């Protein structure tokens, strides 16, 4: 059985607007100047405690913990009042095609909370396609391989049959540390040219490139839909 694991933010859904807006509001609430947009997007994929530890550098752990809660409050408000983050083009079609295969299981490995994953993927009618959902609630922050290990344990997949698809160096490093194949995507939040050095076997330019690439990887005799 093959296992295909997707990151969420920057890979399946384009959440940069809400992430940047909530991060800027969080820093303002704590009387701090927000980091540049590029720096904020550079930490997407980490768990929230790791995000603020990274952005605040040597600042106090207590302030970081408080900012985590402030960010959650802003994100919840946005979720209740703002538009839901859009899917990247062809994401829904490709996910559905993989889910329809009898020899493939698909899952999520993300720094989002479980509630956040269910909200956004449920809105887009995708959540039921994923047989395993690993989040920041369940495992250490990327690039630790815990989420991939747990997904493989839940599904019975071997590392050699597992593929991780993501947009950040954290995703690539996580996949490699777990013994899985890493596939980068060029439409997300880390520069595409950084992904091969972090372990990506390839970097895709379009979501529609994924199915043919997997077909070649698996040397499958059946054509992918």
Secondary structure as UniProt FT lines:
FT   STRAND          2..6
FT   TURN            10..12
FT   STRAND          13..14
FT   HELIX           16..29
FT   TURN            30..31
FT   HELIX           37..42
FT   TURN            43..45
FT   HELIX           48..56
FT   TURN            57..58
FT   HELIX           61..81
FT   STRAND          86..87
FT   TURN            89..90
FT   HELIX           91..99
FT   TURN            102..103
FT   STRAND          104..109
FT   HELIX           114..123
FT   TURN            124..125
FT   HELIX           127..129
FT   STRAND          132..134
FT   TURN            136..138
FT   TURN            142..143
FT   HELIX           146..155
FT   HELIX           159..161
FT   STRAND          162..166
FT   HELIX           169..177
FT   TURN            178..179
FT   STRAND          181..185
FT   TURN            186..187
FT   HELIX           192..195
FT   HELIX           196..198
FT   STRAND          202..204
FT   TURN            207..208
FT   HELIX           209..218
//
